[in-house]
Amino acid sequence: MVVIWYFSVKNTEELIYEDWLGVKPQLLWALERRMDATSALMMNTSVRTYDHTAWYIIEGRAVVKNELGEVSAGAGEWLFPAQGERRQAFDGPLKFYSLNFTAKWRDFKPLYPLDESLVLSGEALPSLREKAKSICDELYTRLGRESWYLGVHACKLDDWLAIQRMKAEWLEDYAAAMKILGVEHYSPSKMDPRYQQAQQTMENHDWSQRLTMEELAQKVGVSRRQLERIYQDQLGRSPMSVFEDFKLERAKTLLLTPGVLMKEVAYEMGFNDISNFNRWFYRLTKVKASAFRESYQIGF
């Protein structure tokens, strides 16, 4: 008896399940906010972020402005702020749901790149509003509000599993909202496995220690010049600029952790001097480290 095995040849440009694992969607916060006109005015500021943000305005008005223009949303509307640098302002009395999540591919591109802010009527997708209310209420019940940033809360397995379920349901409706607005999700081309290995090496690095280009290349098993070419092909950037992005994300997490002093964050990031850390943070974000921490305490 002869057994013949048939194998289908996969299109090298087609994404597979393992590719999607690199997106790592994480809910950063989900909360309902109420404030008077004075408190709403305090939230007017400039920010720079590449996360995915969604505001459902129940009362008041939100305005977002960047180099491509100004967009506003009032009661009964969703506002999806543009990524990158933007100016945001609020008119109170204000009541709104604020949800924020990060979802980036290994080439650092967001799942849904938004150059312009978008507005969607709540009636266009009622389940998006219903799930927003549900997740805000559930998170408050389970975790309280020690910080707006979910990453620092004490969390049991049951709570974590429940949050993952709610996150998946929320993302499903967020994707439906993007489809209504005509926004396609970003799909990267196939990635060089040496690039992916370098990315994983950076993610697992001890941030208090330096990492040179030569060390990174050696860990990947290529020359420094080869590593630079790989990153130019994949991102059009240098490996060290990407390493700074990883380092910045870790610094942000520490800054948002209650009880962690600024000098402790600086030391963890490999800086012996707070002023050097502050200059580094401002160079990459255009925001002072102290202002970044305060903005999350307000609850953007």
BELZIKA-V52893 format. One record per run of one state. SS is the DSSP state (H for helix, E for strand, - for the rest). FROM is the first residue (numbers start at 0). TO is the last residue. If there is no record, write none. Layout:
# BELZIKA-V52893
ss:SS from:FROM to:TO
ss:SS from:FROM to:TO
This chain:
# BELZIKA-V52893
ss:- from:0 to:15
ss:H from:16 to:20
ss:- from:21 to:24
ss:E from:25 to:34
ss:- from:35 to:35
ss:H from:36 to:41
ss:- from:42 to:43
ss:E from:44 to:48
ss:- from:49 to:50
ss:E from:51 to:65
ss:- from:66 to:67
ss:E from:68 to:72
ss:- from:73 to:75
ss:E from:76 to:79
ss:- from:80 to:82
ss:E from:83 to:101
ss:- from:102 to:102
ss:E from:103 to:103
ss:- from:104 to:108
ss:E from:109 to:109
ss:- from:110 to:116
ss:E from:117 to:120
ss:H from:121 to:142
ss:- from:143 to:148
ss:H from:149 to:151
ss:- from:152 to:155
ss:H from:156 to:179
ss:- from:180 to:191
ss:H from:192 to:202
ss:- from:203 to:211
ss:H from:212 to:219
ss:- from:220 to:222
ss:H from:223 to:233
ss:- from:234 to:237
ss:H from:238 to:254
ss:- from:255 to:260
ss:H from:261 to:267
ss:- from:268 to:272
ss:H from:273 to:284
ss:- from:285 to:287
ss:H from:288 to:297
ss:- from:298 to:299
